[in-house]
Amino acid sequence: MRRVGIFGWGVVAPRSKDIEAFERNLASGESWLSPFNGFGPDNFLVGKPDFDFAEYKPWIDARFPSSRFAQLEKKMGQPSLYAVGAFIQALGQNPGLEQELQALGIRAHVYVGTGLGDLPTIHDITLDLHRAQRRWDRFWADPSRNAALRQWQETREARPGMPAEPATVDELERDQAEEAWWHYWASQSTELREYLGELREIEALGVEGDVESAKLAVIKEKRTRNAKLQKKWGAPEPPWNSVSSNVLWNIHNSPASQVSILGKITGMTFAPVAACSSFGYGLKLALDAIQRGDAKAVVLGMTDPPPHPLVVGGFYNARVIAADGTVSKPLTALRGTHVAGGSVLWILGDLEHFTAKGFKPLGMEPLAVGVTADADHIITPSKEGPTAAIHAALTAAHCAPSEVGSWDLHATATPGDFLEVETLRGLLPESVLVTARKGTFGHGMSAGGGWELTAQYLGYARGRIFPTPLQNAELNKEIGKVHSRFVFNQETPTPSGVAGKLSMGVGGINACVISRPWR
């Protein structure tokens, strides 16, 4: 079977603008979390990515027209930009990687996914649409532009589907009542129908004659006529004009597409999405593709937006996030996790192919990934699903449980930590040295598992396991009864044997990665 190595990696994480800062920060054993204040003053801590896209401008300017950087800044959301930054970092780990990925043609793949997608961009565009729709409906519901409303004001007869007048509604619900009232009367406006009729005539203009020149002429003519129409009616911009096309440029596959475009990589490109297990799932796909011979290299990554009120609020109401303004460490009081954003990206390659060309592998050797689904509960992990994933990974890696030296938990500082440790001890011996790192950088929905693996690989390459924020005295007593060997706030020499890593995703999706130090 073909062996696989990592030949480049990059990170955007809390307090870590790149892979070098990430490694330096790991050595401290401190938490990287900071106050959120996304709702105004609040009690949440989050992992805010340290990132400045301008640092990557020289790289982009050296390869593309000067307008490209500005286009990316204007059109792409943070998840895509984080992924691009991590990709450029990864190319710098082995000189010549960029050229080799291009030379491989369709045998170089790009798998870059996301946990939640670009929610901040979608949120902002949704608000723009909501505000524009509100202005639009209010304009056409004004009695001076609505003959139907003027007629009703004279008779006040009940009409089918007519909502309550805003003035009759409780003050706390008046905003919604106004919107319903305006929307209803806008739909009754004969004046709006007249406006739309004139707009249809403009939009019906088609391209005739030479396509390229006629296309530009039609665009210009439509713009001119539309401006006159708006001036005639004094109308605000229609709500459909308020929806930025960035809603299309920032769908889930956009980070993968941008890496493909900027790297000039022409092989299979898509976004794997498996919640908190996304990186492990993507790694399995990458290993499978290389070992089958479908690919010689795979650019694998995950990227999440910066912490956002939609995510923090959603996690809070799912009862899995800490909200008391202090760091919630896994394996302690089980008060909940912390949301984080950023990116992680690896460049994996056929070991024989890449080393023959002089490239040097990094970190450790990924041996196998076991993936399963609980088929049970959307948020509460089962025992059977993770157990099956661990068994599958060990079997594929040709490793016995006794050969496992260290293990990194998914551990989110929720009650699931106890079950996870209990499951682990049902399979592995007491000698296994265990880490849990979400108290360090928080929980990136898709990137978190990749950060944890990268921390594991960086440590093994240096012969040590980086410390965690956990202190011995804080260990949950019930968890301590099940297992006692954890990495606390002091670094530890790496034990002999292979290293394991488990991720458990929303929806009951599990991924277990088995790796070994380079021999």
URBEL-V228970 format. One record per residue. N is the residue number from 1. SS is DSSP state (A for helix, B for strand, O for the rest). PSI is psi in radians with two decimals (NA if undefined). OMEGA is omega in radians with two decimals (NA if undefined). Layout:
# URBEL-V228970
{{N;SS;PSI;OMEGA} {N;SS;PSI;OMEGA}}
This chain:
# URBEL-V228970
{{1;O;2.42;3.12} {2;O;2.38;3.05} {3;O;2.69;-3.05} {4;B;2.43;3.07} {5;B;2.84;3.04} {6;B;2.20;-3.06} {7;B;-0.05;3.05} {8;B;2.55;3.04} {9;B;2.67;3.14} {10;B;2.67;-3.07} {11;B;2.43;2.85} {12;B;2.07;-3.04} {13;B;2.99;3.05} {14;B;2.32;-3.13} {15;O;0.22;-3.04} {16;B;1.73;-3.11} {17;O;-0.28;-3.13} {18;O;3.11;-3.06} {19;A;-0.57;3.13} {20;A;-0.77;3.11} {21;A;-0.64;3.11} {22;A;-0.83;-3.13} {23;A;-0.72;3.12} {24;A;-0.77;-3.10} {25;A;-0.59;3.13} {26;A;-0.54;-3.09} {27;O;-0.33;-3.05} {28;O;-0.49;-3.09} {29;O;0.16;-3.14} {30;O;2.84;3.01} {31;O;2.52;-3.13} {32;O;0.22;-3.06} {33;O;2.74;-3.13} {34;B;2.86;-3.12} {35;B;2.54;-3.13} {36;O;-1.13;-3.12} {37;O;0.55;3.11} {38;O;-0.24;3.08} {39;O;0.29;-2.81} {40;O;-2.80;3.09} {41;O;2.30;3.13} {42;O;-3.10;-3.06} {43;O;0.41;-3.07} {44;O;2.49;2.94} {45;B;2.50;-3.09} {46;B;2.96;3.04} {47;B;1.81;-3.11} {48;O;2.17;-3.12} {49;B;2.46;3.01} {50;O;1.91;-2.99} {51;O;2.37;3.03} {52;O;1.85;-3.07} {53;A;-0.42;-3.13} {54;A;-0.42;3.13} {55;A;-0.34;-3.12} {56;A;0.03;-3.12} {57;A;-0.78;-3.14} {58;A;-0.69;3.13} {59;A;-0.79;-3.11} {60;A;-0.75;-3.13} {61;A;-0.51;-3.12} {62;O;-0.23;-3.03} {63;O;-0.28;-3.03} {64;O;2.86;3.07} {65;O;2.70;-3.06} {66;O;-0.35;-3.12} {67;A;-0.29;-3.02} {68;A;-0.77;-3.11} {69;A;-0.79;3.14} {70;A;-0.66;3.10} {71;A;-0.77;3.14} {72;A;-0.80;3.13} {73;A;-0.66;-3.07} {74;A;-0.66;-2.97} {75;A;-0.49;-2.99} {76;O;2.43;3.07} {77;O;3.07;-3.07} {78;A;-0.70;3.13} {79;A;-0.74;3.12} {80;A;-0.72;-3.12} {81;A;-0.69;3.06} {82;A;-0.79;-3.11} {83;A;-0.72;3.11} {84;A;-0.77;3.12} {85;A;-0.79;3.13} {86;A;-0.63;3.12} {87;A;-0.79;-3.14} {88;A;-0.70;3.04} {89;A;-0.81;-3.06} {90;A;-0.66;3.14} {91;A;-0.47;-3.10} {92;O;-0.11;-3.10} {93;O;-0.47;3.13} {94;O;1.90;-3.14} {95;O;2.34;3.13} {96;O;-0.11;-3.14} {97;A;-0.76;-3.10} {98;A;-0.84;-3.11} {99;A;-0.65;-3.13} {100;A;-0.72;3.11} {101;A;-0.67;3.11} {102;A;-0.70;-3.10} {103;A;-0.45;-3.13} {104;O;-0.21;3.12} {105;A;-2.28;-3.06} {106;A;-0.01;3.07} {107;A;0.12;2.95} {108;B;2.09;-3.09} {109;B;2.84;3.06} {110;B;2.02;3.06} {111;B;1.68;3.12} {112;B;2.03;-3.07} {113;B;-2.93;-3.09} {114;B;2.73;3.08} {115;O;-0.85;-3.03} {116;O;-0.10;-3.05} {117;O;-3.06;-3.08} {118;O;1.23;-3.11} {119;A;-0.67;3.12} {120;A;-0.74;3.12} {121;A;-0.80;3.13} {122;A;-0.72;3.13} {123;A;-0.84;-3.09} {124;A;-0.72;3.13} {125;A;-0.64;3.10} {126;A;-0.75;3.10} {127;A;-0.70;3.09} {128;A;-0.77;3.13} {129;A;-0.77;-3.12} {130;A;-0.79;-3.12} {131;A;-0.70;3.14} {132;A;-0.70;3.13} {133;A;-0.69;3.13} {134;A;-0.81;3.11} {135;A;-0.76;-3.10} {136;A;-0.89;-3.12} {137;A;-0.70;-3.14} {138;A;-0.68;3.13} {139;A;-0.87;-3.06} {140;A;-0.23;3.07} {141;O;-0.03;3.07} {142;O;2.32;-3.10} {143;A;-0.53;-3.12} {144;A;-0.30;3.13} {145;A;0.43;-3.06} {146;O;1.61;-3.10} {147;A;-0.61;-3.13} {148;A;-0.70;3.12} {149;A;-0.69;3.11} {150;A;-0.70;3.13} {151;A;-0.73;-3.14} {152;A;-0.63;-3.13} {153;A;-0.40;3.11} {154;A;-0.62;-3.05} {155;A;-0.59;-3.07} {156;O;0.65;3.07} {157;O;2.58;3.11} {158;O;2.44;3.12} {159;O;2.53;-3.14} {160;O;2.28;3.05} {161;O;0.05;-3.10} {162;O;2.21;3.13} {163;O;3.01;3.12} {164;O;2.56;3.06} {165;O;2.37;-3.09} {166;A;-0.65;-3.09} {167;A;-0.35;-3.11} {168;A;-0.02;-3.04} {169;O;2.59;3.09} {170;O;2.47;-3.04} {171;A;-0.62;-3.11} {172;A;-0.37;-3.12} {173;A;0.19;-3.00} {174;A;-0.59;3.12} {175;A;-0.83;3.14} {176;A;-0.65;-3.14} {177;A;-0.69;3.09} {178;A;-0.77;-3.12} {179;A;-0.74;3.12} {180;A;-0.69;-3.13} {181;A;-0.86;-3.13} {182;A;-0.72;-3.11} {183;A;-0.72;3.13} {184;A;-0.86;-3.05} {185;A;-0.50;3.03} {186;A;-0.66;3.14} {187;A;-0.32;3.14} {188;A;-0.10;-2.99} {189;O;2.09;3.05} {190;A;-0.49;3.09} {191;A;-0.70;3.08} {192;A;-0.68;3.11} {193;A;-0.63;3.10} {194;A;-0.77;3.08} {195;A;-0.83;-3.10} {196;A;-0.57;3.08} {197;A;-0.75;3.10} {198;A;-0.64;3.12} {199;A;-0.65;3.12} {200;A;-0.67;3.13} {201;A;-0.68;3.12} {202;A;-0.83;-3.09} {203;A;-0.29;-3.14} {204;O;-0.18;3.11} {205;O;2.27;-3.11} {206;O;3.02;-3.12} {207;O;2.23;3.11} {208;O;2.55;3.14} {209;O;-2.58;-3.13} {210;O;2.15;-2.97} {211;A;-0.86;-3.04} {212;A;-0.87;-3.11} {213;A;-0.68;-3.14} {214;A;-0.61;3.13} {215;A;-0.82;3.14} {216;A;-0.66;3.13} {217;A;-0.71;-3.14} {218;A;-0.75;3.12} {219;A;-0.78;-3.13} {220;A;-0.77;-3.13} {221;A;-0.72;3.13} {222;A;-0.71;-3.14} {223;A;-0.75;-3.14} {224;A;-0.82;-3.11} {225;A;-0.65;3.11} {226;A;-0.70;3.13} {227;A;-0.70;3.12} {228;A;-0.68;3.14} {229;A;-0.78;3.14} {230;A;-0.69;3.13} {231;A;-0.70;-3.14} {232;A;-0.78;-3.07} {233;A;-0.24;-3.07} {234;O;0.45;-3.01} {235;O;2.64;3.01} {236;O;2.97;3.09} {237;O;2.36;3.08} {238;O;2.59;-3.08} {239;A;-0.54;-3.14} {240;A;-0.38;3.08} {241;A;-0.23;-3.07} {242;A;-0.15;-3.07} {243;O;1.88;-3.12} {244;O;2.48;3.07} {245;O;-0.15;3.08} {246;A;-0.31;3.07} {247;A;-0.49;3.10} {248;A;-0.59;-3.05} {249;A;-0.10;-3.07} {250;O;0.68;3.01} {251;O;3.11;-2.95} {252;O;-0.50;-3.12} {253;O;0.02;-3.08} {254;A;-0.77;3.10} {255;A;-0.75;3.11} {256;A;-0.74;-3.12} {257;A;-0.72;-3.13} {258;A;-0.67;3.07} {259;A;-0.74;3.11} {260;A;-0.78;-3.10} {261;A;-0.85;-3.08} {262;A;-0.53;3.12} {263;A;-0.09;-3.09} {264;O;0.80;-3.14} {265;O;2.14;-2.92} {266;O;0.04;3.14} {267;O;-3.04;-3.10} {268;O;2.23;-3.06} {269;B;2.15;3.13} {270;B;3.13;-3.10} {271;O;1.90;2.97} {272;O;2.37;-3.11} {273;O;2.03;3.13} {274;O;0.75;3.10} {275;A;-2.34;-3.03} {276;A;-0.22;3.10} {277;A;0.19;-3.01} {278;A;-0.77;-3.08} {279;A;-0.73;3.10} {280;A;-0.73;3.10} {281;A;-0.76;3.12} {282;A;-0.65;3.11} {283;A;-0.70;3.09} {284;A;-0.78;3.12} {285;A;-0.69;-3.14} {286;A;-0.82;3.12} {287;A;-0.78;-3.13} {288;A;-0.78;-3.09} {289;A;-0.72;-3.13} {290;A;-0.74;-3.11} {291;A;-0.50;3.05} {292;A;-0.35;-3.07} {293;O;0.09;3.09} {294;O;-0.53;-3.13} {295;O;2.61;2.96} {296;O;-0.41;-3.14} {297;B;2.58;3.06} {298;B;2.19;2.98} {299;B;1.94;-3.05} {300;B;2.28;3.11} {301;B;2.87;3.02} {302;B;2.60;-3.08} {303;B;2.41;-3.11} {304;B;2.58;3.10} {305;O;2.87;3.04} {306;O;2.75;3.14} {307;O;2.37;-3.02} {308;O;2.60;-3.14} {309;A;-0.59;3.11} {310;A;-0.70;-3.09} {311;A;-0.83;-3.14} {312;A;-0.81;3.12} {313;A;-0.70;3.13} {314;A;-0.77;3.10} {315;A;-0.69;-3.13} {316;A;-0.78;-3.11} {317;A;-0.15;2.94} {318;O;0.00;3.10} {319;O;0.66;-3.14} {320;O;0.24;-3.10} {321;B;2.47;3.11} {322;O;2.52;-3.05} {323;O;0.64;-3.14} {324;O;0.23;3.05} {325;O;0.12;3.09} {326;O;2.79;-3.11} {327;O;2.20;3.07} {328;O;1.90;-3.07} {329;O;2.42;3.03} {330;O;2.63;3.03} {331;O;0.25;-3.12} {332;O;-1.90;-3.08} {333;O;-0.08;3.04} {334;O;0.83;-3.10} {335;O;-0.12;3.14} {336;O;2.92;-3.04} {337;B;-3.04;3.10} {338;O;2.33;-3.13} {339;B;2.49;3.10} {340;B;2.81;3.11} {341;O;2.84;3.12} {342;B;-2.80;-3.02} {343;B;2.76;3.01} {344;B;2.43;-3.09} {345;B;2.31;3.08} {346;B;2.58;2.95} {347;B;1.90;-3.12} {348;B;2.56;-3.14} {349;B;2.77;3.01} {350;B;2.05;-3.00} {351;A;-0.82;-3.11} {352;A;-0.78;-3.12} {353;A;-0.83;-3.02} {354;A;-0.69;3.13} {355;A;-0.54;3.09} {356;A;-0.43;3.13} {357;O;0.09;3.06} {358;O;0.06;3.12} {359;O;2.51;-3.08} {360;O;2.26;3.14} {361;O;2.67;-3.09} {362;B;2.78;2.93} {363;O;-1.95;-3.13} {364;B;3.09;3.09} {365;B;2.05;3.06} {366;B;2.14;-3.08} {367;B;-0.83;-3.04} {368;B;2.75;3.05} {369;B;2.25;3.02} {370;B;2.28;-3.11} {371;B;2.41;3.14} {372;B;2.99;2.99} {373;B;2.47;3.10} {374;O;-0.58;-3.05} {375;O;0.76;-3.06} {376;O;-1.34;-3.01} {377;O;2.56;-3.03} {378;O;-0.46;-3.06} {379;O;-0.55;-3.11} {380;O;2.08;-3.09} {381;O;2.64;3.06} {382;O;3.05;3.00} {383;O;-0.65;-3.02} {384;A;-0.73;-3.09} {385;A;-0.96;3.09} {386;A;-0.68;3.12} {387;A;-0.80;3.14} {388;A;-0.65;3.13} {389;A;-0.72;3.13} {390;A;-0.78;3.09} {391;A;-0.80;-3.10} {392;A;-0.73;-3.12} {393;A;-0.79;3.14} {394;A;-0.70;3.13} {395;A;-0.81;-3.13} {396;A;-0.50;3.13} {397;O;-0.08;-3.11} {398;O;0.77;-3.13} {399;O;2.48;3.01} {400;O;2.70;3.10} {401;A;-0.58;-3.12} {402;A;-0.26;-3.14} {403;A;-0.07;-3.12} {404;B;2.14;-3.14} {405;B;-0.66;-3.14} {406;B;2.83;-3.06} {407;B;2.35;3.05} {408;B;2.21;-3.09} {409;O;2.79;2.93} {410;O;-0.76;3.01} {411;O;1.79;-3.08} {412;O;0.21;-3.10} {413;O;0.55;3.03} {414;O;2.99;3.13} {415;O;-0.35;3.08} {416;A;-0.34;3.11} {417;A;-0.73;-3.11} {418;A;-0.82;-3.14} {419;A;-0.67;-3.13} {420;A;-0.76;3.13} {421;A;-0.68;3.11} {422;A;-0.73;3.10} {423;A;-0.76;3.14} {424;A;-0.79;-3.10} {425;A;-0.33;3.04} {426;O;-0.24;-3.08} {427;O;-0.59;-2.99} {428;O;2.74;-3.07} {429;O;2.93;3.13} {430;O;-0.39;-3.07} {431;O;-0.25;-3.07} {432;O;2.31;3.12} {433;B;2.17;-2.93} {434;B;2.41;3.05} {435;B;2.73;3.04} {436;O;2.09;-2.91} {437;O;0.10;-3.13} {438;A;-0.26;2.98} {439;A;-0.25;3.10} {440;A;-1.09;-3.02} {441;A;0.10;3.13} {442;O;-2.97;-3.02} {443;B;1.67;2.95} {444;B;2.18;-2.98} {445;O;-0.78;3.10} {446;O;-0.56;-3.06} {447;A;-0.39;-3.03} {448;A;-0.82;3.13} {449;A;-0.62;3.10} {450;A;-0.67;3.06} {451;A;-0.77;-3.10} {452;A;-0.75;3.09} {453;A;-0.73;3.14} {454;A;-0.70;3.08} {455;A;-0.73;3.11} {456;A;-0.80;-3.10} {457;A;-0.72;3.11} {458;A;-0.74;-3.14} {459;A;-0.82;-3.12} {460;A;-0.61;3.11} {461;A;-0.43;3.13} {462;O;0.03;3.12} {463;O;0.37;-3.14} {464;B;2.77;3.02} {465;B;2.15;-3.09} {466;O;2.62;3.12} {467;O;2.87;3.03} {468;O;2.96;3.10} {469;O;-0.18;-3.08} {470;O;2.31;3.03} {471;O;2.59;-3.04} {472;A;-0.75;-3.07} {473;A;-0.31;-3.11} {474;A;-0.24;-3.07} {475;O;2.26;3.11} {476;O;2.23;-3.03} {477;A;-0.65;3.14} {478;A;-0.66;3.09} {479;A;-0.68;3.12} {480;A;-0.47;3.09} {481;A;-0.46;-3.11} {482;A;-0.68;-3.12} {483;O;2.54;-3.05} {484;O;-0.25;-3.04} {485;O;1.69;3.12} {486;B;2.70;3.01} {487;O;2.06;-3.13} {488;O;-2.54;-3.01} {489;O;0.50;3.01} {490;O;2.41;3.12} {491;O;2.72;-3.04} {492;B;2.46;3.05} {493;B;2.56;3.13} {494;O;2.31;3.10} {495;O;2.87;3.07} {496;O;2.80;3.13} {497;O;-3.05;-3.11} {498;B;2.90;3.11} {499;B;2.46;3.12} {500;B;2.73;3.11} {501;B;2.20;3.12} {502;B;2.37;2.98} {503;B;2.47;3.13} {504;B;2.05;-3.00} {505;B;2.76;3.02} {506;O;2.34;-3.06} {507;O;0.01;3.12} {508;O;0.71;-3.09} {509;B;2.15;-3.01} {510;B;2.52;3.05} {511;B;2.23;3.11} {512;B;2.20;-3.10} {513;B;2.27;3.05} {514;B;2.28;-3.08} {515;B;2.80;3.08} {516;B;2.68;3.09} {517;B;2.65;3.08} {518;O;2.35;3.13} {519;O;NA;NA}}
